[in-house]
Every structure is written in C-alpha cells, then in structure tokens.
Amino acid sequence: MVPNAQAQGGLMTTPSDLALFAIELMRAYNGRSDRLLSTEMARRMFTKVLDLDPGTFGGFLIGEGLGVLLHGEGDNLVFLHPGGNRPGMNCMLFGHPKTGRGAVIMTNGDQGEILFMEIVSAINREYGKN
C-alpha cells in the first residue's frame, strides 16, 4: 500500500469548490471581492517573481507568482496551478482574470497530464482562447 501524501499534498477538494476558489481569486484581482483576499494581495499573487526555464514546460514562457504559475501579462495574464498525489490523481486549475474564465480538470490516472492537454484543447476550440 502506498501512503497518501500529507502536508502540501494533503489538501483534498472537489472540482466545483476549487473552481469557486479560482473565481474568488479572479474577483479579488479585479477589485470585485474581498471575501478571500484583498485586491492588493491578489495582484501580488498574480505578479511574476521568477521566470522558469521554458524547456521545463515544452517551450512555454512560464513564471511563478505567489503560489501559482503565470503565463502572459496584463489583459493576457493566465494563472495555473497543478496538483497531484502519485500514484493516480492529477489536477490542473487555470484562470484568465481579465475574462473571469477558467477551468478545473481532475483525473484519476497517472497519465492525467496527457488528458489535460486534450481537454484544454477542446475548451479552446469550444470557447476560444479568451
């Protein structure tokens, strides 16, 4: 039996609750809510403090904010947060603060990252990039 991860990996949630969390982050960033964070703190969270090696992310220019990965800036800013508990569970949260759109994808397989890419492609085809 493989022990469950604890500490940072011990958080468990549902896709719906994680989506509500992301919505509140985006609302705070846009100055429309202070239920979770102040606008100032949300903007700090979504400010890049470190550039990551593009080779790590398939050539994408990704930076790190406070607890999130960031791509783009200004009106094109997208935040992401991966999660997982090997073996078998994977999660990806992403949001576009300007539009308030985002998605939470959870899988229960070790190759969930591959499935994420298919789902993200389908979302982009259906709803457009923004």
N, C-alpha and C positions, 0 to 999 in steps of 0.2 A: 504494500500500500504506500502510495506517495503522499507525504504530508502536505496539507494545504499551506499556502504562503500566508504569512502573517505580516504585521506592521504595515508597510506601504501597500502590500499586496492583499491585505485582509479586508479591504472595502468591498462590499457586495451591494449591488443596486439593480434596478430594472432599467431597461432602455427608456421607458417613459419618464422615470424620475431623473435619470441622467440628462434627458432632453430638457426637462423643466429647469434643471440646474444651468444648462447652457443658455437657455432663454433668459434667465435672470442675469447671467453674466453679460450677455449682449445688451439687455435693457439698461444695466448699470453703466456700461461703456458709453451708451448713447444718452445718458442723463435722464432716463425714464423710470428708474427704480433705485432704491437704496435698501431694499429688503435683504440683500445678500452682501453686497459690497457698495462702498461709495463710488461715485463716478471717478474720482481721483484714483482710487485703488484699482478699479477695473482697468483704467487706462494704463496704469503702471504694469498691471498683469499682462496686458497685451502690447507692451513695449519691448522690442527686441533688446536683449542684453548680451547676446552671444550669437555669432554666426557659426553654424555647424558645417562640417565637411560635406560638400554636395555629393561626394562619392558614396557616402553612407546612405543617402536617400535617393539613389538612382538618378542623380544629376539635378534634383530639385534644390533650389536655394531655400534652405530652412534655417530659421533662427530659433533661439529659445527666449521665451518671456519668463514670467514668474509662474512656473508650474504648467506651462503649455508650450507647444511648438508653434511657430509662426511662419507664415508664407505671405509675401506681398506686404504692402503698406497702404496707409490712407484708406481710400474707398475700396481698394482691392485686398485689404487685410483678411486673412483666413487664419483661424486658430485650430489646432488639432491636439488631441491627447489620446495616445494609445494606452491600452491596458491589457493585461493578460495574467493568467495563472497556469503555468505549464504543469502538467500536460492538459491540453484540451480546451481552454477557454481564451478567447481573444475579444477585444473591444476596441472600437475607434469612435471617437467623438470629434466632430468638426463643426465649425460655425463661421458664418460670414457676418460680422457685426453690422455692416452698413445695411444689408438687406434683412437681417434677422433670421435668415435661413440657415439650416444646418441639418445634421443627421447624426444618429447614434446607431452604430452597427455592432451587434454582438453575435458571436459564433461559438459553437461548442466543438470545434475541431482544431487540431494542431496546425492545419494549413489555412486557418481563418484569414490570414493576411492576404492570401491569394484571392479569396472570396471577396474581401473588402474592395479590391480593385475593380472587380466585376460589378459590384453593387454601386460603387461611386460612379463608374462609367454609365450605368443605367440611370442614375439620378441626374447626371449631367445631360444625358440625352433627353430625358423627360422634362426637366425643369430649366435647362440652360445653365451656363456656368455661374451666373449670379442670380 
